[in-house]
Structure formats: structure tokens, C-alpha cells
Amino acid sequence: IKAPDHTFKEASYLQQLIDDQVPVRVRLSDNQEVDGVVEFYDTHFLRLTRAGAPNLFLFKQDLKYLYELA
């Protein structure tokens, strides 16, 4: 039995982060880390809103992982 190509869990998880305004830390492929709140996402990028710093558009291909800070 082959696992499905898409479970659609990523979209529901990201939407939950947006709805609940959960602070996250994102580790990029070059090991930089940025903190903020996911404001928007699509198939290719996330928009991260940061307090006291410019908002970022992060391409998903450049992300290692993210985790919740709250």
C-alpha cells in the first residue's frame, strides 16, 4: 500500500496557526531563524508578520521547519 501524495494536513495546520495567531519560529535552509506569526500562505510561500521588524515572504523551498513558540 502506497501512502497518499497529499494529506492536506499542511494547509489545515497553517490555517490553524493563522486563525489562532500562534507565534512561530522558522528555521531556514541556511540555519537562520526568524520569529513571527503566519499571516498568509499558498503553495509556494508563507508571509510572516514580525513585531518591530519588516514582514517577510518566505519561500517554502527555503524552509527546514517551523515550530510554535506559545
PQR file of N, CA, C, O and H, with PARSE charges and radii, in Angstrom:
ATOM      1  N   ILE A   1       0.855  -1.183   0.000 -0.4000 1.5000
ATOM      2  CA  ILE A   1       0.000   0.000   0.000 -0.0000 2.0000
ATOM      3  C   ILE A   1       0.891   1.233   0.000  0.5500 1.7000
ATOM      4  O   ILE A   1       1.807   1.359   0.813 -0.5500 1.4000
ATOM      5  N   LYS A   2       0.608   2.125  -0.915 -0.4000 1.5000
ATOM      6  CA  LYS A   2       1.369   3.372  -1.035 -0.0000 2.0000
ATOM      7  C   LYS A   2       0.684   4.482  -0.247  0.5500 1.7000
ATOM      8  O   LYS A   2      -0.541   4.606  -0.266 -0.5500 1.4000
ATOM      9  H   LYS A   2      -0.136   2.023  -1.575  0.4000 1.0000
ATOM     10  N   ALA A   3       1.472   5.274   0.432 -0.4000 1.5000
ATOM     11  CA  ALA A   3       0.931   6.426   1.157 -0.0000 2.0000
ATOM     12  C   ALA A   3       0.421   7.459   0.160  0.5500 1.7000
ATOM     13  O   ALA A   3       0.952   7.558  -0.946 -0.5500 1.4000
ATOM     14  H   ALA A   3       2.467   5.174   0.447  0.4000 1.0000
ATOM     15  N   PRO A   4      -0.595   8.228   0.531 -0.5600 1.5000
ATOM     16  CA  PRO A   4      -1.105   9.253  -0.389  0.2800 2.0000
ATOM     17  C   PRO A   4      -0.074  10.356  -0.601  0.5500 1.7000
ATOM     18  O   PRO A   4       0.718  10.659   0.291 -0.5500 1.4000
ATOM     19  N   ASP A   5      -0.095  10.953  -1.796 -0.4000 1.5000
ATOM     20  CA  ASP A   5       0.823  12.050  -2.100 -0.0000 2.0000
ATOM     21  C   ASP A   5       0.508  13.296  -1.283  0.5500 1.7000
ATOM     22  O   ASP A   5       1.412  14.043  -0.906 -0.5500 1.4000
ATOM     23  H   ASP A   5      -0.738  10.706  -2.520  0.4000 1.0000
ATOM     24  N   HIS A   6      -0.774  13.519  -1.010 -0.4000 1.5000
ATOM     25  CA  HIS A   6      -1.203  14.706  -0.269 -0.0000 2.0000
ATOM     26  C   HIS A   6      -2.212  14.308   0.797  0.5500 1.7000
ATOM     27  O   HIS A   6      -3.174  13.589   0.526 -0.5500 1.4000
ATOM     28  H   HIS A   6      -1.508  12.912  -1.316  0.4000 1.0000
ATOM     29  N   THR A   7      -1.976  14.788   2.012 -0.4000 1.5000
ATOM     30  CA  THR A   7      -2.950  14.558   3.080 -0.0000 2.0000
ATOM     31  C   THR A   7      -3.745  15.831   3.379  0.5500 1.7000
ATOM     32  O   THR A   7      -4.766  15.787   4.065 -0.5500 1.4000
ATOM     33  H   THR A   7      -1.195  15.372   2.232  0.4000 1.0000
ATOM     34  N   PHE A   8      -3.263  16.971   2.855 -0.4000 1.5000
ATOM     35  CA  PHE A   8      -3.876  18.288   3.069 -0.0000 2.0000
ATOM     36  C   PHE A   8      -3.782  18.730   4.526  0.5500 1.7000
ATOM     37  O   PHE A   8      -4.455  19.682   4.919 -0.5500 1.4000
ATOM     38  H   PHE A   8      -2.434  17.006   2.297  0.4000 1.0000
ATOM     39  N   LYS A   9      -2.972  18.068   5.323 -0.4000 1.5000
ATOM     40  CA  LYS A   9      -2.784  18.450   6.728 -0.0000 2.0000
ATOM     41  C   LYS A   9      -1.972  19.740   6.842  0.5500 1.7000
ATOM     42  O   LYS A   9      -2.182  20.522   7.769 -0.5500 1.4000
ATOM     43  H   LYS A   9      -2.425  17.294   5.003  0.4000 1.0000
ATOM     44  N   GLU A  10      -1.040  19.969   5.898 -0.4000 1.5000
ATOM     45  CA  GLU A  10      -0.235  21.191   5.948 -0.0000 2.0000
ATOM     46  C   GLU A  10      -1.140  22.414   5.881  0.5500 1.7000
ATOM     47  O   GLU A  10      -0.988  23.338   6.681 -0.5500 1.4000
ATOM     48  H   GLU A  10      -0.869  19.334   5.145  0.4000 1.0000
ATOM     49  N   ALA A  11      -2.065  22.433   4.950 -0.4000 1.5000
ATOM     50  CA  ALA A  11      -2.955  23.582   4.788 -0.0000 2.0000
ATOM     51  C   ALA A  11      -3.817  23.795   6.023  0.5500 1.7000
ATOM     52  O   ALA A  11      -3.998  24.933   6.457 -0.5500 1.4000
ATOM     53  H   ALA A  11      -2.188  21.683   4.300  0.4000 1.0000
ATOM     54  N   SER A  12      -4.347  22.730   6.592 -0.4000 1.5000
ATOM     55  CA  SER A  12      -5.200  22.896   7.775 -0.0000 2.0000
ATOM     56  C   SER A  12      -4.377  23.353   8.975  0.5500 1.7000
ATOM     57  O   SER A  12      -4.863  24.139   9.789 -0.5500 1.4000
ATOM     58  H   SER A  12      -4.200  21.806   6.239  0.4000 1.0000
ATOM     59  N   TYR A  13      -3.137  22.874   9.100 -0.4000 1.5000
ATOM     60  CA  TYR A  13      -2.273  23.304  10.202 -0.0000 2.0000
ATOM     61  C   TYR A  13      -1.904  24.780  10.061  0.5500 1.7000
ATOM     62  O   TYR A  13      -1.978  25.533  11.032 -0.5500 1.4000
ATOM     63  H   TYR A  13      -2.742  22.236   8.440  0.4000 1.0000
ATOM     64  N   LEU A  14      -1.509  25.194   8.862 -0.4000 1.5000
ATOM     65  CA  LEU A  14      -1.156  26.595   8.652 -0.0000 2.0000
ATOM     66  C   LEU A  14      -2.361  27.504   8.883  0.5500 1.7000
ATOM     67  O   LEU A  14      -2.219  28.586   9.452 -0.5500 1.4000
ATOM     68  H   LEU A  14      -1.449  24.583   8.073  0.4000 1.0000
ATOM     69  N   GLN A  15      -3.534  27.077   8.452 -0.4000 1.5000
ATOM     70  CA  GLN A  15      -4.734  27.877   8.683 -0.0000 2.0000
ATOM     71  C   GLN A  15      -5.038  28.000  10.172  0.5500 1.7000
ATOM     72  O   GLN A  15      -5.486  29.051  10.631 -0.5500 1.4000
ATOM     73  H   GLN A  15      -3.649  26.198   7.990  0.4000 1.0000
ATOM     74  N   GLN A  16      -4.797  26.930  10.928 -0.4000 1.5000
ATOM     75  CA  GLN A  16      -4.990  26.984  12.380 -0.0000 2.0000
ATOM     76  C   GLN A  16      -4.017  27.980  13.015  0.5500 1.7000
ATOM     77  O   GLN A  16      -4.396  28.737  13.909 -0.5500 1.4000
ATOM     78  H   GLN A  16      -4.434  26.077  10.555  0.4000 1.0000
ATOM     79  N   LEU A  17      -2.766  27.978  12.554 -0.4000 1.5000
ATOM     80  CA  LEU A  17      -1.787  28.943  13.068 -0.0000 2.0000
ATOM     81  C   LEU A  17      -2.240  30.374  12.800  0.5500 1.7000
ATOM     82  O   LEU A  17      -2.100  31.246  13.657 -0.5500 1.4000
ATOM     83  H   LEU A  17      -2.458  27.364  11.827  0.4000 1.0000
ATOM     84  N   ILE A  18      -2.785  30.612  11.603 -0.4000 1.5000
ATOM     85  CA  ILE A  18      -3.272  31.947  11.244 -0.0000 2.0000
ATOM     86  C   ILE A  18      -4.462  32.318  12.119  0.5500 1.7000
ATOM     87  O   ILE A  18      -4.488  33.394  12.716 -0.5500 1.4000
ATOM     88  H   ILE A  18      -2.899  29.903  10.907  0.4000 1.0000
ATOM     89  N   ASP A  19      -5.437  31.434  12.192 -0.4000 1.5000
ATOM     90  CA  ASP A  19      -6.660  31.723  12.944 -0.0000 2.0000
ATOM     91  C   ASP A  19      -6.382  31.999  14.414  0.5500 1.7000
ATOM     92  O   ASP A  19      -6.996  32.885  15.008 -0.5500 1.4000
ATOM     93  H   ASP A  19      -5.416  30.559  11.707  0.4000 1.0000
ATOM     94  N   ASP A  20      -5.461  31.248  15.000 -0.4000 1.5000
ATOM     95  CA  ASP A  20      -5.146  31.386  16.421 -0.0000 2.0000
ATOM     96  C   ASP A  20      -4.014  32.374  16.698  0.5500 1.7000
ATOM     97  O   ASP A  20      -3.674  32.616  17.855 -0.5500 1.4000
ATOM     98  H   ASP A  20      -4.962  30.529  14.517  0.4000 1.0000
ATOM     99  N   GLN A  21      -3.419  32.957  15.623 -0.4000 1.5000
ATOM    100  CA  GLN A  21      -2.313  33.907  15.756 -0.0000 2.0000
ATOM    101  C   GLN A  21      -1.196  33.348  16.642  0.5500 1.7000
ATOM    102  O   GLN A  21      -0.714  34.023  17.551 -0.5500 1.4000
ATOM    103  H   GLN A  21      -3.696  32.760  14.682  0.4000 1.0000
ATOM    104  N   VAL A  22      -0.796  32.111  16.363 -0.4000 1.5000
ATOM    105  CA  VAL A  22       0.216  31.420  17.148 -0.0000 2.0000
ATOM    106  C   VAL A  22       1.616  31.900  16.737  0.5500 1.7000
ATOM    107  O   VAL A  22       1.969  31.817  15.560 -0.5500 1.4000
ATOM    108  H   VAL A  22      -1.188  31.563  15.624  0.4000 1.0000
ATOM    109  N   PRO A  23       2.415  32.400  17.687 -0.5600 1.5000
ATOM    110  CA  PRO A  23       3.795  32.774  17.360  0.2800 2.0000
ATOM    111  C   PRO A  23       4.606  31.529  16.985  0.5500 1.7000
ATOM    112  O   PRO A  23       4.491  30.487  17.630 -0.5500 1.4000
ATOM    113  N   VAL A  24       5.417  31.648  15.945 -0.4000 1.5000
ATOM    114  CA  VAL A  24       6.234  30.533  15.474 -0.0000 2.0000
ATOM    115  C   VAL A  24       7.675  30.979  15.273  0.5500 1.7000
ATOM    116  O   VAL A  24       7.958  32.167  15.122 -0.5500 1.4000
ATOM    117  H   VAL A  24       5.510  32.495  15.421  0.4000 1.0000
ATOM    118  N   ARG A  25       8.563  30.022  15.273 -0.4000 1.5000
ATOM    119  CA  ARG A  25       9.961  30.233  14.873 -0.0000 2.0000
ATOM    120  C   ARG A  25      10.181  29.381  13.631  0.5500 1.7000
ATOM    121  O   ARG A  25       9.846  28.197  13.606 -0.5500 1.4000
ATOM    122  H   ARG A  25       8.333  29.057  15.396  0.4000 1.0000
ATOM    123  N   VAL A  26      10.747  30.000  12.605 -0.4000 1.5000
ATOM    124  CA  VAL A  26      11.006  29.326  11.338 -0.0000 2.0000
ATOM    125  C   VAL A  26      12.503  29.186  11.164  0.5500 1.7000
ATOM    126  O   VAL A  26      13.236  30.170  11.252 -0.5500 1.4000
ATOM    127  H   VAL A  26      11.018  30.962  12.625  0.4000 1.0000
ATOM    128  N   ARG A  27      12.963  27.962  10.915 -0.4000 1.5000
ATOM    129  CA  ARG A  27      14.377  27.747  10.601 -0.0000 2.0000
ATOM    130  C   ARG A  27      14.499  27.609   9.094  0.5500 1.7000
ATOM    131  O   ARG A  27      13.828  26.787   8.470 -0.5500 1.4000
ATOM    132  H   ARG A  27      12.367  27.163  10.844  0.4000 1.0000
ATOM    133  N   LEU A  28      15.370  28.432   8.523 -0.4000 1.5000
ATOM    134  CA  LEU A  28      15.584  28.440   7.082 -0.0000 2.0000
ATOM    135  C   LEU A  28      16.674  27.448   6.698  0.5500 1.7000
ATOM    136  O   LEU A  28      17.402  26.950   7.556 -0.5500 1.4000
ATOM    137  H   LEU A  28      15.915  29.100   9.030  0.4000 1.0000
ATOM    138  N   SER A  29      16.779  27.169   5.425 -0.4000 1.5000
ATOM    139  CA  SER A  29      17.752  26.182   4.945 -0.0000 2.0000
ATOM    140  C   SER A  29      19.195  26.584   5.239  0.5500 1.7000
ATOM    141  O   SER A  29      20.073  25.723   5.291 -0.5500 1.4000
ATOM    142  H   SER A  29      16.187  27.574   4.727  0.4000 1.0000
ATOM    143  N   ASP A  30      19.457  27.901   5.437 -0.4000 1.5000
ATOM    144  CA  ASP A  30      20.815  28.347   5.793 -0.0000 2.0000
ATOM    145  C   ASP A  30      21.000  28.454   7.305  0.5500 1.7000
ATOM    146  O   ASP A  30      21.981  29.028   7.777 -0.5500 1.4000
ATOM    147  H   ASP A  30      18.743  28.600   5.396  0.4000 1.0000
ATOM    148  N   ASN A  31      20.041  27.892   8.070 -0.4000 1.5000
ATOM    149  CA  ASN A  31      20.043  27.824   9.534 -0.0000 2.0000
ATOM    150  C   ASN A  31      19.734  29.150  10.234  0.5500 1.7000
ATOM    151  O   ASN A  31      19.811  29.223  11.460 -0.5500 1.4000
ATOM    152  H   ASN A  31      19.244  27.425   7.686  0.4000 1.0000
ATOM    153  N   GLN A  32      19.388  30.196   9.484 -0.4000 1.5000
ATOM    154  CA  GLN A  32      18.878  31.400  10.128 -0.0000 2.0000
ATOM    155  C   GLN A  32      17.514  31.078  10.718  0.5500 1.7000
ATOM    156  O   GLN A  32      16.796  30.217  10.209 -0.5500 1.4000
ATOM    157  H   GLN A  32      19.325  30.137   8.487  0.4000 1.0000
ATOM    158  N   GLU A  33      17.159  31.776  11.802 -0.4000 1.5000
ATOM    159  CA  GLU A  33      15.843  31.608  12.404 -0.0000 2.0000
ATOM    160  C   GLU A  33      15.148  32.956  12.478  0.5500 1.7000
ATOM    161  O   GLU A  33      15.769  33.972  12.788 -0.5500 1.4000
ATOM    162  H   GLU A  33      17.743  32.475  12.216  0.4000 1.0000
ATOM    163  N   VAL A  34      13.861  32.953  12.191 -0.4000 1.5000
ATOM    164  CA  VAL A  34      13.049  34.159  12.293 -0.0000 2.0000
ATOM    165  C   VAL A  34      11.774  33.818  13.055  0.5500 1.7000
ATOM    166  O   VAL A  34      11.216  32.731  12.905 -0.5500 1.4000
ATOM    167  H   VAL A  34      13.357  32.127  11.939  0.4000 1.0000
ATOM    168  N   ASP A  35      11.320  34.770  13.879 -0.4000 1.5000
ATOM    169  CA  ASP A  35      10.115  34.593  14.673 -0.0000 2.0000
ATOM    170  C   ASP A  35       9.019  35.493  14.138  0.5500 1.7000
ATOM    171  O   ASP A  35       9.294  36.568  13.606 -0.5500 1.4000
ATOM    172  H   ASP A  35      11.773  35.653  14.001  0.4000 1.0000
ATOM    173  N   GLY A  36       7.792  35.059  14.276 -0.4000 1.5000
ATOM    174  CA  GLY A  36       6.664  35.871  13.868 -0.0000 2.0000
ATOM    175  C   GLY A  36       5.381  35.074  13.903  0.5500 1.7000
ATOM    176  O   GLY A  36       5.294  34.018  14.530 -0.5500 1.4000
ATOM    177  H   GLY A  36       7.568  34.185  14.708  0.4000 1.0000
ATOM    178  N   VAL A  37       4.381  35.606  13.210 -0.4000 1.5000
ATOM    179  CA  VAL A  37       3.073  34.977  13.115 -0.0000 2.0000
ATOM    180  C   VAL A  37       2.767  34.788  11.637  0.5500 1.7000
ATOM    181  O   VAL A  37       2.915  35.720  10.847 -0.5500 1.4000
ATOM    182  H   VAL A  37       4.451  36.463  12.700  0.4000 1.0000
ATOM    183  N   VAL A  38       2.344  33.594  11.262 -0.4000 1.5000
ATOM    184  CA  VAL A  38       1.975  33.331   9.876 -0.0000 2.0000
ATOM    185  C   VAL A  38       0.708  34.125   9.575  0.5500 1.7000
ATOM    186  O   VAL A  38      -0.311  33.963  10.246 -0.5500 1.4000
ATOM    187  H   VAL A  38       2.224  32.837  11.904  0.4000 1.0000
ATOM    188  N   GLU A  39       0.783  34.982   8.563 -0.4000 1.5000
ATOM    189  CA  GLU A  39      -0.363  35.802   8.183 -0.0000 2.0000
ATOM    190  C   GLU A  39      -1.066  35.244   6.951  0.5500 1.7000
ATOM    191  O   GLU A  39      -2.280  35.389   6.802 -0.5500 1.4000
ATOM    192  H   GLU A  39       1.611  35.113   8.018  0.4000 1.0000
ATOM    193  N   PHE A  40      -0.299  34.606   6.069 -0.4000 1.5000
ATOM    194  CA  PHE A  40      -0.842  34.123   4.806 -0.0000 2.0000
ATOM    195  C   PHE A  40       0.064  33.011   4.299  0.5500 1.7000
ATOM    196  O   PHE A  40       1.249  32.971   4.631 -0.5500 1.4000
ATOM    197  H   PHE A  40       0.687  34.489   6.190  0.4000 1.0000
ATOM    198  N   TYR A  41      -0.491  32.108   3.493 -0.4000 1.5000
ATOM    199  CA  TYR A  41       0.316  31.073   2.854 -0.0000 2.0000
ATOM    200  C   TYR A  41      -0.338  30.693   1.539  0.5500 1.7000
ATOM    201  O   TYR A  41      -1.535  30.903   1.345 -0.5500 1.4000
ATOM    202  H   TYR A  41      -1.453  32.141   3.223  0.4000 1.0000
ATOM    203  N   ASP A  42       0.452  30.133   0.642 -0.4000 1.5000
ATOM    204  CA  ASP A  42      -0.081  29.465  -0.544 -0.0000 2.0000
ATOM    205  C   ASP A  42       0.833  28.285  -0.838  0.5500 1.7000
ATOM    206  O   ASP A  42       1.582  27.859   0.041 -0.5500 1.4000
ATOM    207  H   ASP A  42       1.425  29.962   0.799  0.4000 1.0000
ATOM    208  N   THR A  43       0.791  27.763  -2.018 -0.4000 1.5000
ATOM    209  CA  THR A  43       1.581  26.559  -2.310 -0.0000 2.0000
ATOM    210  C   THR A  43       3.072  26.816  -2.333  0.5500 1.7000
ATOM    211  O   THR A  43       3.853  25.870  -2.224 -0.5500 1.4000
ATOM    212  H   THR A  43       0.183  28.109  -2.733  0.4000 1.0000
ATOM    213  N   HIS A  44       3.501  28.079  -2.474 -0.4000 1.5000
ATOM    214  CA  HIS A  44       4.925  28.361  -2.633 -0.0000 2.0000
ATOM    215  C   HIS A  44       5.569  29.165  -1.504  0.5500 1.7000
ATOM    216  O   HIS A  44       6.787  29.106  -1.334 -0.5500 1.4000
ATOM    217  H   HIS A  44       2.867  28.847  -2.562  0.4000 1.0000
ATOM    218  N   PHE A  45       4.788  29.908  -0.735 -0.4000 1.5000
ATOM    219  CA  PHE A  45       5.415  30.741   0.289 -0.0000 2.0000
ATOM    220  C   PHE A  45       4.517  30.958   1.492  0.5500 1.7000
ATOM    221  O   PHE A  45       3.319  30.674   1.471 -0.5500 1.4000
ATOM    222  H   PHE A  45       3.798  29.956  -0.873  0.4000 1.0000
ATOM    223  N   LEU A  46       5.157  31.485   2.569 -0.4000 1.5000
ATOM    224  CA  LEU A  46       4.472  31.939   3.775 -0.0000 2.0000
ATOM    225  C   LEU A  46       4.751  33.425   3.927  0.5500 1.7000
ATOM    226  O   LEU A  46       5.835  33.895   3.581 -0.5500 1.4000
ATOM    227  H   LEU A  46       6.130  31.715   2.587  0.4000 1.0000
ATOM    228  N   ARG A  47       3.780  34.163   4.441 -0.4000 1.5000
ATOM    229  CA  ARG A  47       4.033  35.543   4.839 -0.0000 2.0000
ATOM    230  C   ARG A  47       4.098  35.538   6.354  0.5500 1.7000
ATOM    231  O   ARG A  47       3.149  35.138   7.028 -0.5500 1.4000
ATOM    232  H   ARG A  47       2.899  33.781   4.722  0.4000 1.0000
ATOM    233  N   LEU A  48       5.232  35.988   6.885 -0.4000 1.5000
ATOM    234  CA  LEU A  48       5.460  36.010   8.320 -0.0000 2.0000
ATOM    235  C   LEU A  48       5.430  37.453   8.800  0.5500 1.7000
ATOM    236  O   LEU A  48       6.221  38.278   8.343 -0.5500 1.4000
ATOM    237  H   LEU A  48       6.004  36.313   6.337  0.4000 1.0000
ATOM    238  N   THR A  49       4.519  37.762   9.721 -0.4000 1.5000
ATOM    239  CA  THR A  49       4.419  39.101  10.310 -0.0000 2.0000
ATOM    240  C   THR A  49       5.265  39.118  11.576  0.5500 1.7000
ATOM    241  O   THR A  49       5.144  38.248  12.439 -0.5500 1.4000
ATOM    242  H   THR A  49       3.876  37.092  10.092  0.4000 1.0000
ATOM    243  N   ARG A  50       6.130  40.137  11.667 -0.4000 1.5000
ATOM    244  CA  ARG A  50       7.042  40.228  12.808 -0.0000 2.0000
ATOM    245  C   ARG A  50       6.840  41.541  13.548  0.5500 1.7000
ATOM    246  O   ARG A  50       6.578  42.574  12.932 -0.5500 1.4000
ATOM    247  H   ARG A  50       6.228  40.844  10.966  0.4000 1.0000
ATOM    248  N   ALA A  51       6.961  41.497  14.863 -0.4000 1.5000
ATOM    249  CA  ALA A  51       6.847  42.699  15.694 -0.0000 2.0000
ATOM    250  C   ALA A  51       8.167  43.452  15.660  0.5500 1.7000
ATOM    251  O   ALA A  51       9.215  42.875  15.949 -0.5500 1.4000
ATOM    252  H   ALA A  51       7.174  40.658  15.363  0.4000 1.0000
ATOM    253  N   GLY A  52       8.131  44.722  15.315 -0.4000 1.5000
ATOM    254  CA  GLY A  52       9.332  45.556  15.338 -0.0000 2.0000
ATOM    255  C   GLY A  52      10.329  45.247  14.239  0.5500 1.7000
ATOM    256  O   GLY A  52      11.477  45.685  14.307 -0.5500 1.4000
ATOM    257  H   GLY A  52       7.280  45.191  15.081  0.4000 1.0000
ATOM    258  N   ALA A  53       9.912  44.497  13.224 -0.4000 1.5000
ATOM    259  CA  ALA A  53      10.809  44.156  12.114 -0.0000 2.0000
ATOM    260  C   ALA A  53       9.959  44.029  10.848  0.5500 1.7000
ATOM    261  O   ALA A  53       8.746  43.840  10.928 -0.5500 1.4000
ATOM    262  H   ALA A  53       8.979  44.141  13.169  0.4000 1.0000
ATOM    263  N   PRO A  54      10.592  44.134   9.692 -0.5600 1.5000
ATOM    264  CA  PRO A  54       9.816  44.012   8.445  0.2800 2.0000
ATOM    265  C   PRO A  54       9.170  42.626   8.321  0.5500 1.7000
ATOM    266  O   PRO A  54       9.731  41.619   8.755 -0.5500 1.4000
ATOM    267  N   ASN A  55       8.000  42.606   7.730 -0.4000 1.5000
ATOM    268  CA  ASN A  55       7.339  41.340   7.431 -0.0000 2.0000
ATOM    269  C   ASN A  55       8.113  40.631   6.333  0.5500 1.7000
ATOM    270  O   ASN A  55       8.784  41.273   5.525 -0.5500 1.4000
ATOM    271  H   ASN A  55       7.544  43.424   7.378  0.4000 1.0000
ATOM    272  N   LEU A  56       8.020  39.300   6.305 -0.4000 1.5000
ATOM    273  CA  LEU A  56       8.799  38.513   5.353 -0.0000 2.0000
ATOM    274  C   LEU A  56       7.910  37.621   4.502  0.5500 1.7000
ATOM    275  O   LEU A  56       6.904  37.097   4.979 -0.5500 1.4000
ATOM    276  H   LEU A  56       7.475  38.779   6.962  0.4000 1.0000
ATOM    277  N   PHE A  57       8.284  37.453   3.249 -0.4000 1.5000
ATOM    278  CA  PHE A  57       7.731  36.408   2.403 -0.0000 2.0000
ATOM    279  C   PHE A  57       8.802  35.332   2.332  0.5500 1.7000
ATOM    280  O   PHE A  57       9.904  35.587   1.847 -0.5500 1.4000
ATOM    281  H   PHE A  57       9.101  37.879   2.861  0.4000 1.0000
ATOM    282  N   LEU A  58       8.496  34.144   2.803 -0.4000 1.5000
ATOM    283  CA  LEU A  58       9.455  33.047   2.852 -0.0000 2.0000
ATOM    284  C   LEU A  58       9.008  31.951   1.901  0.5500 1.7000
ATOM    285  O   LEU A  58       7.909  31.412   2.033 -0.5500 1.4000
ATOM    286  H   LEU A  58       7.600  33.937   3.197  0.4000 1.0000
ATOM    287  N   PHE A  59       9.860  31.624   0.947 -0.4000 1.5000
ATOM    288  CA  PHE A  59       9.540  30.532   0.041 -0.0000 2.0000
ATOM    289  C   PHE A  59       9.643  29.212   0.791  0.5500 1.7000
ATOM    290  O   PHE A  59      10.616  28.970   1.506 -0.5500 1.4000
ATOM    291  H   PHE A  59      10.753  32.061   0.840  0.4000 1.0000
ATOM    292  N   LYS A  60       8.641  28.361   0.628 -0.4000 1.5000
ATOM    293  CA  LYS A  60       8.617  27.078   1.336 -0.0000 2.0000
ATOM    294  C   LYS A  60       9.841  26.223   1.015  0.5500 1.7000
ATOM    295  O   LYS A  60      10.302  25.465   1.868 -0.5500 1.4000
ATOM    296  H   LYS A  60       7.851  28.557   0.048  0.4000 1.0000
ATOM    297  N   GLN A  61      10.364  26.333  -0.184 -0.4000 1.5000
ATOM    298  CA  GLN A  61      11.545  25.552  -0.554 -0.0000 2.0000
ATOM    299  C   GLN A  61      12.765  25.939   0.282  0.5500 1.7000
ATOM    300  O   GLN A  61      13.727  25.174   0.360 -0.5500 1.4000
ATOM    301  H   GLN A  61       9.990  26.949  -0.878  0.4000 1.0000
ATOM    302  N   ASP A  62      12.736  27.122   0.911 -0.4000 1.5000
ATOM    303  CA  ASP A  62      13.854  27.590   1.724 -0.0000 2.0000
ATOM    304  C   ASP A  62      13.664  27.312   3.216  0.5500 1.7000
ATOM    305  O   ASP A  62      14.496  27.719   4.026 -0.5500 1.4000
ATOM    306  H   ASP A  62      11.955  27.744   0.848  0.4000 1.0000
ATOM    307  N   LEU A  63      12.580  26.626   3.588 -0.4000 1.5000
ATOM    308  CA  LEU A  63      12.298  26.337   4.995 -0.0000 2.0000
ATOM    309  C   LEU A  63      12.760  24.928   5.359  0.5500 1.7000
ATOM    310  O   LEU A  63      12.546  23.972   4.613 -0.5500 1.4000
ATOM    311  H   LEU A  63      11.904  26.296   2.930  0.4000 1.0000
ATOM    312  N   LYS A  64      13.399  24.825   6.525 -0.4000 1.5000
ATOM    313  CA  LYS A  64      13.693  23.495   7.067 -0.0000 2.0000
ATOM    314  C   LYS A  64      12.500  23.031   7.863  0.5500 1.7000
ATOM    315  O   LYS A  64      11.981  21.936   7.644 -0.5500 1.4000
ATOM    316  H   LYS A  64      13.573  25.602   7.131  0.4000 1.0000
ATOM    317  N   TYR A  65      12.058  23.878   8.802 -0.4000 1.5000
ATOM    318  CA  TYR A  65      10.907  23.549   9.632 -0.0000 2.0000
ATOM    319  C   TYR A  65      10.443  24.789  10.370  0.5500 1.7000
ATOM    320  O   TYR A  65      11.115  25.821  10.364 -0.5500 1.4000
ATOM    321  H   TYR A  65      12.479  24.768   8.980  0.4000 1.0000
ATOM    322  N   LEU A  66       9.291  24.679  11.004 -0.4000 1.5000
ATOM    323  CA  LEU A  66       8.817  25.722  11.908 -0.0000 2.0000
ATOM    324  C   LEU A  66       8.215  25.054  13.129  0.5500 1.7000
ATOM    325  O   LEU A  66       7.759  23.912  13.078 -0.5500 1.4000
ATOM    326  H   LEU A  66       8.745  23.842  11.010  0.4000 1.0000
ATOM    327  N   TYR A  67       8.227  25.794  14.228 -0.4000 1.5000
ATOM    328  CA  TYR A  67       7.589  25.270  15.429 -0.0000 2.0000
ATOM    329  C   TYR A  67       6.937  26.400  16.202  0.5500 1.7000
ATOM    330  O   TYR A  67       7.319  27.564  16.078 -0.5500 1.4000
ATOM    331  H   TYR A  67       8.598  26.722  14.269  0.4000 1.0000
ATOM    332  N   GLU A  68       5.946  26.037  17.000 -0.4000 1.5000
ATOM    333  CA  GLU A  68       5.177  27.002  17.764 -0.0000 2.0000
ATOM    334  C   GLU A  68       5.967  27.465  18.973  0.5500 1.7000
ATOM    335  O   GLU A  68       6.643  26.671  19.627 -0.5500 1.4000
ATOM    336  H   GLU A  68       5.636  25.091  17.101  0.4000 1.0000
ATOM    337  N   LEU A  69       5.877  28.752  19.266 -0.4000 1.5000
ATOM    338  CA  LEU A  69       6.551  29.325  20.441 -0.0000 2.0000
ATOM    339  C   LEU A  69       5.611  29.422  21.637  0.5500 1.7000
ATOM    340  O   LEU A  69       6.072  29.512  22.775 -0.5500 1.4000
ATOM    341  H   LEU A  69       5.327  29.397  18.735  0.4000 1.0000
ATOM    342  N   ALA A  70       4.322  29.406  21.401 -0.4000 1.5000
ATOM    343  CA  ALA A  70       3.361  29.589  22.506 -0.0000 2.0000
ATOM    344  C   ALA A  70       3.090  28.289  23.230  0.5500 1.7000
ATOM    345  O   ALA A  70       2.309  28.264  24.182 -0.5500 1.4000
ATOM    346  H   ALA A  70       3.947  29.333  20.476  0.4000 1.0000
TER
END
